[in-house]
Amino acid sequence: MNSMKVQLLAAAAVAGLLGASSAQAAGANYPSVDLQGNGASSIIVVLNKTQNCLGGPNNPIGFGADGSTQTFPAHNYQPVSPTAGNPAYDCAVKSVQPNVQYHYVSTGSGGGKTDWSKFTTSAIASNPFTYGSHIQYAFSDSAINSGNLSDYSSNVPASAGAAIQIPFYVLPIAIAYAPVYGKKNTGSGVQNLSFNVKSTFVVKDGAGNPTGGLRMKKTTYCAIMNGTITNWNDPALKTDNGGQSLMDPADDTTRWNTTGVPIKLVGRNDNSGTTNLFTRHLDALTQCNGGQMDTGAGGNDQLPSGAKSTARYDKQTGALSTGSETAGKFGLVDGSDGIAAVVGQTIATPGSGATTLGGWLGYVGADWVVPATVGSGSPALFSAALQAGTGTSFKTPTTANAQAAFGTTYLPPQSNSNGTYNPSVTANGNRNYPLDWVLPATATTKLANPAAGYPIVGTTNALLYTCYDSTAKRLAVEALAALQFGKLTKDSTGANIPAALVTSTAKGSDGLPIGILPRNGIAPLPGAWKTAIWETFFQKITSGNNPSSLGLWIQDKVPTTQAQIDGNLGNGELLSNPSCTSGQGA
């Protein structure tokens, strides 16, 4: 827990006892609540940072079956030239709504879908937090299906209202590697051996630090994932990287040409939406057809059984715990943090005159690779640059490249080009059917194989209920979306917060983006999607074609005064969906 933030909140509490200032009185102070959820581990870096800015004083993430927790470094929104409307906002010492707590357990997307649709916490094997009997929200990289809706209908009480699935993030999946592939003991000292990426291919962040850039054409990474390219010395990798060997000049040429560095594939053991997006992309490529990763059915939360080895890794240390690594097969570990631990593990120190090798390669959400700020104890993973479309350019998993992939490929259901509701436009489905909001695992076009931008991309989706059993829960759900979509611009005291706290691509003095998502490699949704989601689920809009008539809005507006929250008649107090019963719901 950040002591500075705790001290600040304690001081605010004392000030409240002495009497609120006029600025404080102008704010809308949300009531105390602990909103509880679980699901995808791919986006927990940006989710934790967002929730830490929004609530207070500390919002740790729980990591699945082992019961451990982690709190990521707080985000510091620092414009080069702050203004009253775009102020600096250091989330280590500030909270938009200090009474609101968010807790989230990283079970993997499958666990999130299960607990949301069965109104339980059964997927959380070892919960480090005190949860109730059910969650209030979940996140999943893979879309729900008709089976999940059937579970929802059978298990979720009618008082929770209609099921909601909406895209929340545009997620690029990084092919992650460690820049150091080995260690060499010359007898007079130990020397790191690093991949020798052509200088003009090296990708750097805004501060000039390398973040990766080792190039792979589609034919190459398909062959790696299908198990036909099994060594970093393969000629295809040399060709992709400008005809330059990836061997460190300090390595031994004979050793490199004979033994090389075996590629050790690492994948997810849990039911993972990241795996779903990864396998969906590979299945959509003709270059990948016919190999061990060819499911013929799109994405799946599990890797194909024929692609798995017996290797299982310890998610804390990254070390092999059981089984054996097999060339061309995936060793497995739970969670994105587990992938990061394995790929970025410390390579053993060799004896005199010997060389030890790493060479792990895995897939993980872009907020787990540099320049994302995962934490001081986490390994610095690089990301490969992958062939974009059918052209000659190579892209890394950045916000801009994810946005280019998403582009204007398709629109939300029943929407005009700007995202406003149009009930007659049904080419992309209907707004009142949750499955139509997210591309299914079987999709082989659009995001599965984009024509431009970074090639492995999808959406991470929020799973919500329409009705909540308290105003405090409704407010907390609405606030998370409002901050994400730039609709929350005042804190509990009435002071300005940056509208683009989450999404700003402006550069700070360090040359890096100041918004939470761009700083950590995740992309916000295009404007049309934000409009469609907001007017359908988070505001009561009766104008135009009247999206409120769908009956899916959780709350009619974001409060701007305390009177609206307190419910004093005549002060424009908050309204919940009329289909919801007071005091009942999630």
N, C-alpha and C positions, 0 to 999 in steps of 0.2 A: 504494500500500500504506500502511495506516495505521500510522504510526511508533509510536504509543502501544501499539497491539495487539501489534506486533512486539516491542517492549521487554518487555511483560508476558510474552509467550510465551518470550522468551529468558530472563527471570528464572526462569520456571517450570522451564525446562530445567536451569538451574544448580542449582536447588533439588533437582531429581530426581537430579543427580549426587552431591549431598551426602547424599542419603538422604531418602526420602519420609516425610512426617508421617503420623500416624495417620489424619487426615482424607483425605489423598491415598490412603493404602493402602485405604481403604474404598470408593474409587471404582472404576469400570470404565473403564480407559483403552484406547480403541480403537486398533488397529494402524494404521500409516501406509497411506494409500491415496489415489489420485486417481480419483474417480468422474467419468466423462465422458459428456456427453449433448448433445442439441440438440433444436430444435423451435420451439414457439410463442414469439413475441416479446411477446404480449399481457401475460403474467404475469411477465416477467423482473424487474420492479421488486421484487415481493414474493418471487419465487424467490431473487433475489440476496440480499436482506436476510435471508431465512430461512437460506440456506446460509452466509452470513457469520456469523450467530449460532451456527450449528451447528459449522462447521469453521473452520480458521484457516490462516494469518492473514489471507488475502485471497482473495476468490472473484470475479474479474472475469467479465463477460459478453462473449462475442465476437459481433460484429454481421455475420453473413452474409458476402457476397461481398467486402466491402471489407477484411476482416481487422482492423478496428479493435476496440478493447476499451473497456469502460466499467465502472467500479465505482461503484455507487450509495452515497449516504450511509448509514452504518451505523445500524441501528435502536437506539434507546435506550428500553428498557422501564422506565418510571419511575412507579410507583404514587404517589398522593398520600401514602398512609400504608403504606410497605412493611412486610412482616412476614417472619418466618423462612420461612413457607411460600409467600409471594408477594413475593420480594425484588426490588429494582431490578436490572436487568441491562442494562448498557451494552455492546452488541456491538462497539463500537469498541475496547474493551480486553479483552473476554472472549470465550472460545469454549467451547462445551459439550464438543467433542472436538477439540483443537488439532491432532491428527495427521491428521485427515480433510480432504481437499481435494475441492471440487466445481468442475468447469469445465463451462460450458454455452455453446453457440454458437447464436445466434438465427437460424435458417435459415427460420423460418416453420413452421407446423404440417405442411405437406406434406413438407418436408424431414425433419422428425422422424419422421413415419410411414414414409417411405421408408427411412431409415437403420436404424430399429428393425426393420422387417420384412425388410430385405435384409441385415442384420447387417454394416453397412458404415459409412463416413463420407462416402460419395460426394456427399451433398447439401451438404456444407460446402465451398464453393468456395475459400475462403482461410482456413485455420484458424490463428488466432493462438496456439493452444496446441499442445503435443505430444501427439497422440492416438495410440492404438493402431489396430488395423485395424477396430475396431467400437466402438459406443457401449454403455453399460450401461443408459441410461434415456433417455426422450424425453418431451416434453409436446406435446399437440395440443388445440386448441380444437374441432376437428372430429373426429367419430367415425371410427374405422377401419371398413373395409368388408370384404366377402368377398374382394375382390381383395388387400387387405393381408394377410389371413389366408392366402391362397394363396401370396403371396410369402414369408410367414413359414415356411410349411411347406416351401417349395422351397429357401430360402436359409439359414435359421437352423439350426445343428447341433442334432441331437436332444438333445445334452447340455445345452442351455440350457433345456430343459423347455417347459412349456406357456406360451402367450402370455397376458399379463396386460394388460388395459385397465381402469382404474378412474377414476371422477371424483375430482379432487383439490381443485379450486376451483370455486366458483360465480362466474361471470364476467359482470358487466354490461358491455355495449359502449356506450361514451359517444359521443354525437354532439358532437364537439369543435369549438370556435371560439375565436378570440382576441378578448378584450374590446375591443381597439382595432381599428377597421375602416379607419382612414385617418389621414392627416396633412395639415394645412392650414398653408400659409405665408402669414401675413398681411402680410409685409413687415417686420414688427417682431419676428418670432419664429415658430417652428414649434409648432403646437398639435396634440395627439393628439385624434382623433375616436373616441368610444367608443359602443357600442350603448347606447341609452337604455332600459334595461329598467325597467319599472315598479317602484318601490321596494318595494312589497309582494310582488312576484314574485321579487326577488333572493334567491338561496339563499346562506347563509353557513355557514362551518364553526363548530366550537365556540369558536374564538377570535374570531369576529366578522368574519372576512375573507370577502369574496364569492367564490363558486366557480362562479357561473353563474346559471341560472334563466330564460334566454330560452326562452319557451314555444313548443311545437309540438304541435298536434293530429296525430293519425294521418293525416288527410287532407292536412295540410300537409307533413309530412316525407315522405310517400309522393310527393306532387307534386314536391317538391324532388329526391328521388332518381330519379324518373322523368323529370326534365328539363322539367317544365311550369311550375314556379316557378323562375325563374332570377335573381331579384334580391331583395336584402334589403328593398327598399321595397315589396314585394308586399303588397296589402291583406290577404291571408290572415294574414301574420305580424303585421300591425297588430291584426287582430281577435283572434288568439290571445293577444296581449299586452295585453289589457284595453282595446283601442281606442286605445292609445298608440303613436305612431310610434316606430320604433327609431332615428330620426335624432338624432344629438347636437345639442343646442340651438345649439351654436356652428357647426354646418354651415350651408350655404346651402340654404334651402328649395327654391328653383328648381332648383338642381343636384340635390338629393335626389329631387325629384319627376320629373325628366327622366332623369338618368343613374343615380341611386341608387348602389348598390354591387353589382355583379354577384357572384352566388354562384359561387365557384370550388370545385367538388367535388374531393376528393382521396381516392383509394382505394389499395388494396394491389396491387402488381405481382407479388409472389411468390405462391406457393401458400399461402394464408392461412386458418387456421381462424377467425380473427376475421371475415374476409370470409364464411366459411361461415355463421357464426351470424347475421351481419348480413343476408345474403340469405335465409336460412331464415325470419327474422322477417318481412321484407318480402313474401316469397312467401306467408306464412300470412295476410296481411291482405287482406281484400276491397278495402280502400281503395287498395291498390297494384296490383290486378289490371289487366292490359291495357296496362301501360307497359313501358318498356325494362328494368325490373328484375324483370319477371314471368317467371320461368323455368318455372313450372308443375311443377317437380320438387323444390322445397325448396331447401336450401342448397347452395352450391358454393364451393370454395376459390378460384375466380376469379370476378370480376365478369362479367356477360354482355358479350359482345363489342360489342353495340350500345350499351352504356352507357359505353364507353371513348373518350376523345379520344386524340390523338397526343401529348399533353403528358407528358413524363417529367421528374421532378425529381431534383436532387442531394440525397441523403439526409443529407448533412452540413450543408449550408447552407439547404436548402429551396428554393433558386432553380431556376427552369425551366432544364433543360439541353438538351432537344431537343423538337421538335414545338411545338404551340400549344394554348393553353387554349381550349376550346369551351364555350359556354353550355349548361348542362344535361348535360354529359358529365364523366366522371371523368378527371382527370389521375392518373398512377400513380407510386408510389414503393415501394421495398422496406422492409418492417419497420415496427413500431410507432414506432420512433425516427424513421424517415423521415416518417411521418404527422405526428408532433409537430413535426419541423423545418419542414415545409411550412406547416402551419396556423399555427404560432407564429413564423414568420420575421419579421424586422424589415422594416417597410414603408419603402420608399425615401423619402428627404427630398425634398420638392418644391421647385421654384424659387419665387421671389417671386411671390405672388399665385395660386399653383397648389395643387392638391390631389392627393395620391396615395392609392391605395386598396389595401386587402388583400381581406378578405372570404372567405378560404378556409374550407372546412367539410369535416371528415373524420370517420371512425369509428375508434375505438381503445379498447383495454382501459382500464377505469376507473383503473388505477394509473398512467396517464399524464396524468391531469388533476388540477388542484388539488382538495383539499388534499394529494394524494400528494406525497411528497418524492422527486422524480426526481433532482434535482441542481441545483447553483447555476447551471450553464451551460445548463439546459434551459428552454424557454419555458413560461410559465404559461398553460396552456390551460383555458378554462372549458368546462362541459358544459351542453347544453341540457336543459331539463325537458320530458319527453315525457308525453303523455296516457297515464294508467294505465287499462288495460282499456277499457271503454266509458263510463267515468264522466267527471266534470268535474275530477278532480284531476290534477296533473302531478308527475312524480317525476324526480329526478336519480339518476345511477348510484352509489348508496352501498351499503354493506354491508347496512344494514337494508332498503333497498328491493329489493335482489337476493334477500335471504332471504324477503321477502314474496312475490316472484314465484315462487321455488322452492317455498316453503311445504311442504305435505304432498301436493303434486299426485300424486306417485307414489312407490312404494317400490322398494328394490333387488330384484333377482331372488330368488325363493324365500325370502321374508322375512315374518316376523310384523310387526306394526305398530311394534315397537321395533327392528326390524332383525335379530333373531336368526334363525338358519337354520331354515327349514321347507320340506323338500323337496316337500311336497304343494302349496305355493302357487306356481303356475307362470304366473300371469296376466302377470307382468312378465319372463318368461323364466327361463333356468336359469343358475346361478352358474358353471358350468364352460364357458359359451360367452361369450367376450369381448365379442361384439357386443351382448349383452343388458344390459351394464352402463351403456351410454351411449345416449341417444336419437340415432337416425340423422339424417342430413341431410334425409331425406324427411319427418320428423315435422312435422305442421302443427298439432298441439295441444300441450298442456302447456307446456313452456318456450318453444316457438316463438311463442306468443301468449298469455302468462299473463293471467289474469283480474284480478290485483292486482299491486301493486308496480311496479318499473321494467320496461318492456316488452321491452327487447332484452337477453336473458340466456341463458346456456348454461353448460356446464361445460368447464373445462380438464382434460384427462385425462392421467394418468400412464401411460406405456407401459413395461412392465417384463418381465423374464424370471423364470421360477420358479427357475432354477438359476444360480449364479454360481461362477466358478472359484476363488474364495478367500473365506475367512471375512471378510477385511477388506472386500471388496466387499459381501457380504451385510449386514454391519453398517452400512455407509454407506447402503445402500438402506433398510434397516429404520429407521435413525435419522431419515432425512428424513421418513418417514411418521409415526414416533413423535412427533417434535416438532410436526408439523402437527396431529396428532390428540390432543395433550396426554398422551401416554403416556411421555414422556421427562422425568423430573423431577430427575435428578441429573447433574452434570457429571463430567468425568474425575477430579476430586479428591474426589467424593462430596458436594460442596456442592449445595444446592438451586438449581434453576432454576425459573422460573415455569411452571406447567403450562399457563397460558394466554398464554405469550409470543407465540404466533402469532395467537391468536383473541380476546383480551380486548377487550371493548367499553367497559370502564371508562375514564373520562376522567382525563387527567393534569392537572397544574396549568395547562397551556395550554388546557384545554378540549377537547383532541383525544383520540381513542382511543389507548390505549397498546399495543394488540396490533398486530402487523405487518399483518394483513389489514384490519381495520377502519380502521386509520390510512391505508390506501392504497386503499380503495374496493372491495376484493375480499371475498367472503363465504366462510366455511367451510361445509362440508356439514352438513345436519341430522344430529341424533344417530343416527337409524336407519341412515343411510348410513355413518357412521363405524363403528358397531357391525358392520354387515355386512362392510365392507371389512376391518376389523381381524381379525375372527374367521376370515375366509376366507384372507387372504393374509399376515398378519404375526404370527400366533400359532397354535400347535397346540392347538385346543380340541376335546376329545373328549366333553364333556358334552352333554346335551340330544340334539339330532338329529345331533351329531358332524360339524360342518363340516370338520374335518380329513380326513374320509374322501374329500373331493373331491380331495385331493392337490395343492392349489394354494398351500399355505403355503411362504413363502420361508425362514423361520426360526421356531423354535418359541417364542421369547420375546425380550424386551428384557433384556440382561444387567444384573445389579445388582452383581456382584462380578467381580474380575479373574480368579478361578479359573474362572468360567463361560466366559470368553473364551479363556483359556489351554488349556482342554480337559483339566484334570486329572481323572481318573476319580473319580467319587464326589462331585464338587462341582457337580453339576447343569449341566454344560457345555452350550453351545449345540448344537442339532441342526439340520441342514439337512434338507430334504425327502428322504425315503428314495428317491424316484425319481431324485434327483440323484447323479452320480458325483463323488467327491472329486477336486478339482483340475481339473474340467471345467465348462464353462458360459460365460456371458457375461463 
